[in-house]
């Protein structure tokens, strides 16, 4: 292999040398390698955030019954947990209820119909989702239920029937690579500032970092990188600290973005994909202050009748479910690869693969697409027939000639809906 060494290679500080050898100036290098809270944008740049804070305060002051929708992915769970923990810091006795999807669905999906509309809530809070659920916002408003949305997903416009804080819709908010839990954290910072509370928003930052990393937000954005580095260097939540301890052999003494991405986030995500409803609830509860330390009957083999902390049981469960998921994914990938070869699908520029319902569980389709696209170096769509329409997941690969696969799909005359 022919190669040419670029610049100095002293092997003392690899990242710094890589940047220097590519002509990046010293000031930018230091900003990236040593991020500071100066990189965090003013929360005032988020549209509607003051209205959102006043809406929540009204319901806290009134002792309202508040439902928090928990999306079943890491960003959704950490978003809901951060909001829950913050509200409980303000008023521990307030009646909060978690509304958790049984399947990998988002926002005000129809599976939550009875839970959301008929349980007497005064406020429905939707972190990491909900911006596009316009019809359901109106339905809730007509029932006298307020809706608070703290989201980062793309939407065409703001809802008239909900108070929405969304960095994608906020023109003055520069960082579009901030996940749902990042928006929740900015909301927490705003609430503390507006109402002069003696609460440190950084107490929640480790959970916020995990959510941003799990949602694959770009660390090229200095704000997102700052959240990741500062959050992981200040482990406050019992769930974070113990998960790190359990995975210390793989992660090392210092919790890093790589450690979270390879050894913590995938286990939590596995529960959301293939876990039972009880397992999903267990993971959420394990992030909640005042709940995570409760003693529960042990499920550990050989420890029948004994008790263990809830967070410990949740972490072990997550790691076991990940092993269960890996077996499902391996079998499904083998089936997809055989189908690609048999039908000569690689001759097309995009791998468009229709899969039978009984072969690949819907919950792992995105994970499988993650494996297929880089292996074949082709943009990939894994779709199944649902009521006459093809629905599923798509993934691009690194350095693809199609820079934005989602936009490419959305602009196609054959596509009704493409989000993500």
N, C-alpha and C positions, 0 to 999 in steps of 0.2 A: 504494500500500500504506500503510495506517495503522499507525503504530507510536509507542511512547512510550519515550524514553530512560530507562533505569533507573539512578539514581545518577550518580556521577562517571565520566566517560570520558576520562581524561587520556592514555591510550594510552602509558603508560610501562611498566607491568607488567600485561599483559592478564589473565593468570590471576588475579593478586591482586585486580585490580579486579572481575573476574567474581564471585569469591567474596565480596568485600566487598559488592557490589551485591545479593547474594542473602542477606545477613544472617548469613553464617558468621563466627564469632568469630575474632579475630586469632590466638589460640593454635592453633586447628585449622588455620587457613590456613598458618601457619608450619611446623607439623608436616608438612603435605602438600607444601609447596613445598621444604622443606629436610629431607628424611627422614634419620633417624639410625639407627644400629644398635641404639638403644634400642627400636626397633619390632620387632626380631627376637625372637620368642617363645623361651622356654627350651626346648631340645630334650627336656627331661624330660617335657614335656606330651604327647609322642607315646608311645602305648602300645607296649610290647614293645621299645623302642629299645635298652635295655641288653642284653637277651637277644640282639638282632640283632647288636650289636657283639661280644659274646662268641662268638657263632657264627662270625662272620667271622674273628676272631682265632684261634680254634681251627684253622681251615683254613689260615690264613696260617702259623701256627706249625708245622703238620704238613706244609707244602709240598704241599698238596692240588692236584688238578686242578680248576679252577673254570671253569664255563661261564657267561657273561653273555649273557642274551637281549636282543637289540637290536630294539625295536619300530620299525617303519618310519614314524615321523613325527619331527618336530623334537624334541619333548619326549622321546620314546623314545631317540633317538640321543644327545642331550645328556646324558640320565640315565645311559645305559650308558657314555658317554665319561668322565663325571665319576667314576663308580665305578671304572672301569678306571684312570684316571690316578691316583686316590688310592691304590689298591692297589699300583700300580707304584711310587709314591713310598715306600711302606712296605717293599716287598720286590720289587725290580726283576726278580729271576730267577724269580719265581713263575709257574707255568704257567697263564696265562689264555687262554681262547678265546672269541671272539665268535660267537654263534649268531644269524644274521640272517635274518629272514623274507624270502622271495623276493617275496611279495605284501604288500599293505597289511593285514596281520593283526596280532593282538596276543597277548601272553602265551604260554601253552603251547598255541597252536593246533596242529592236527593236521599242518600242513606241516613241523613241527619234530620229528616223532616219532622218526625214526632218529637225528637229531643229538643229541637230549636224552637218550634212554633207553639208547642203545647205544654211547656213546663213553667210558665209564669215568669220568664226572665224580664227584667227591666232594661238590661243592656246585654247585647251580644258583641263580644270582642273577637275579632278575627285577625290574629297575627300571621304573617307570611302567606296570606291568601285573601281572596274575596273581592278584589278590585273590580273584577268583571261580572260579578253576580248581580247585575242591575235589577232584574225582575224580582229577585228574592229580597233585595234591599227594600223595595217598595212594599212587598208583602209584609215584611216585618214592621215597617213604619206604619202601615195601615192598621196593624195590630197594637200600635202604641209602644213598640220595642225599638229603642235606639240601637244604632249599629256603629261600631268603631272599627276601622280597618287600618292596620299597620303592615304595609306590604311592600314588596319590591318587584312584583311581576308586571310585565307590560300590560297596559290597558289603553283603550282609545280615548277615554275621557273620565272626568270625575263623576261619581254618582251624585244625583240630586237627593238621594234618600239615605245617605250614610256620610259620616265624617271620615274621609280617607286621607291618610298620610302615606305617600308613595314616592320614593326617590326617582323612579323612572318618569313620573309625571311632573316632578318638580324641576322646572327649568333652571333654577338657580343652584340646584344641588348637583355638584360636578361629578361625584362618584356614583356611577351606575353599577359598579361592581360591589355593592353592599347588599348583603342578603337580608331576609326578613328580620332575623334576630338583630341585625345591625340597625335597622329602622326602629325596632322596639327599644334598643338601647338609647338611641338618640331621643326617642320619646321620653324615656325615663330621665335622661339628662335635662330635657326641657321642663318636665313636671317638677323636678327638684329645684330648678332655677326659678321658675315662675312662682312657686308657692313656698320657696325658701325652706326646704326640708333639710333636716340633719341626717341625710342618707348619702352614702358614697356610691355613685353609679358604677364605679370600678369594681365594686364587690361582685358584680354580675358578669364581669368581662371575660372570665375563663369560659363560661358557658357560651357567651356571645362569640368568642373566638372559634369554638368547636363548630357552632352552627355555620359560620362563614366559610370555614375550611371544608366542611362536609358538603356544602352547596357549591364547591369548586369556584368560589369567587376569586377573581384575579388578584394576586398579590403584587402585581405591578402597580396597582393603585396604592399610593402611600397610606391613605386612610385605612384601607382594608389590611394592609401589612402591619400597620401600627396596632390595630385591634388584635391581630393574631399574636404578635410578639409580646405586647404588653399583657394581654390576657393570659397567655400560657406561662408567663413568668411570674404570675401572681395567682396561684391556684387557691381559690376560696371555697368553691362548692365541694362538699364531701364526695359527690359522685365523681367529679373530675380527679380529685386527689386519689381516691381509691382505685379508679380505673388505671391511672398512671402507675400506682404501686403494683397492681396485679400484672401489668404489662411492662414492668421495669426492665426485665431482661431484654426485651425487644426494643424498647424505647430509649432506655438509658436514664440517667438521673435527671436530665433536663427535658422537659416536655417541649416538643417542637412541632411545627406544622407537618413535617413528614411523619412524626410519631402519631399525631392525631389522624392523619389521612390514611395511614396503613394499619393502625392497630386499635383505634378507638371508634372512629366514625363508621367503618364498614360493619362492625358488630352491631351498632345501634341501628344502622340501615337495614341489616338483615332481619331484625325483629319487625321492622315496619313492612318489609316485603313478604316474609313468609311466616311471621310469628302469629300466635293467636291473639285475640282481643285482650285477654288477660295479660299476656306478655307485653303487649304494647302499653297497657296501662301501668304495668310494673316499671317499665323504663321511664315513663313520664313521672310517676311518683318518686322515683329515685333521684330526680333532680330538684325536688321541692323541699325547701327549708322547712323544718318542723315535721316533715313526713318521712324523709329519707332515712332517718336514724331509728325509726320505730323497729321494735323486735317482732319478727314474724316466724312462723314455723318453718324450719329448714327444709329445703328440697334437695339438699346435698345427699348423695348416696352414702348410706351407712350412718346417717345422722337423724334418723326418724325420731320425732318427738322432741328434738332439740330446737332452740331458737337461734336466729341470726339476724343481723341488721338488714333492713329492706334493701339498702343500696348494694350490699354484698351479694344478695340473692339476684338482684337485677343484673349486675355485671356478669356474674357467672352464666345466667340465663342468656344474655346477649351473645356471649362467646359460644355457647352451645348451639344457639340458633344459627349463628354464622356457619358453623360446621354443617348443619342441616341444609342450609341454603346452598353451600358450595357443591354438595352432592346433586341437588336439583339442577343447578346451573351447568355443571359438567355434563350431565346427561342431555340437557337441552342444547348445549353448544355442539355436542357430537352429532345430534340429529340435524341441526342447522347446517353444519359443515358438509354432511352427507348430501343434503338437499341442494346445496350450492354446487357441489361437484356433479351430481346426477343431472341437474337441469342446466348446467353450464351458465350459471348466473353471472359469473365474473366477466362475461363478454359485454355486459352492459356497463355504462359509466357509473350508474348508481345501483347498488345491491338492493333491489326491492324484493323482499321475501315474504310471501304469504304463509302464515303458520296455522295449522289446525288448533282448535281450542284445547284438544285433549293432549297435545304434545308439549306445549310450553306454557307454564303458569303465567297469567297476565302480569303478576307482581314482579317478575324477574325479567320481563322483556327488555327494559332499558339497560339492565345490567349485562344482558347477553349482547345487545347492540354495542355496548362499550368494548366488548371483546372482539366482535366480528369486524367492526370498522377498521381498527388499527392492524389487525392480522392480514386483511385483504387489501388494505390501503385504498378503500373505496367508501364513499359516503353510503350509509346503510339505513334502510327502513325495514323494520320488522312489524308486519301488520297482520291483523286477523279480521275476518268478516263478522261484523256486529250489525245485525238488522240491515244488511245490504250495503253497508259502508265499511271501508277499510280503516281500521283505527289501530294505533300502536305507538311505537317509539322510534325516534331517529337519532343517529349519531354521526358526527363527522370524524375525520382523523387529522392528526397534526400535519401542518403544512399542506393541507388540501388546496387544490386550485379553486375550489368553491369556498370563499372566505366566510360567508354566512349561510350555512345550509338551511337554517330555519326560514330565513327570508326567501331563499331560492324556492323552497317548497311552498311557502305562503303565496308567492307570486304565480305559481302554477295554476292553470285553469282547472286543474283536477282537484284542487284543495279547498275544503271548506273552512278548516280551522288548523292553525299551527301555532303552538305556544310553547315556551320553555326557555 
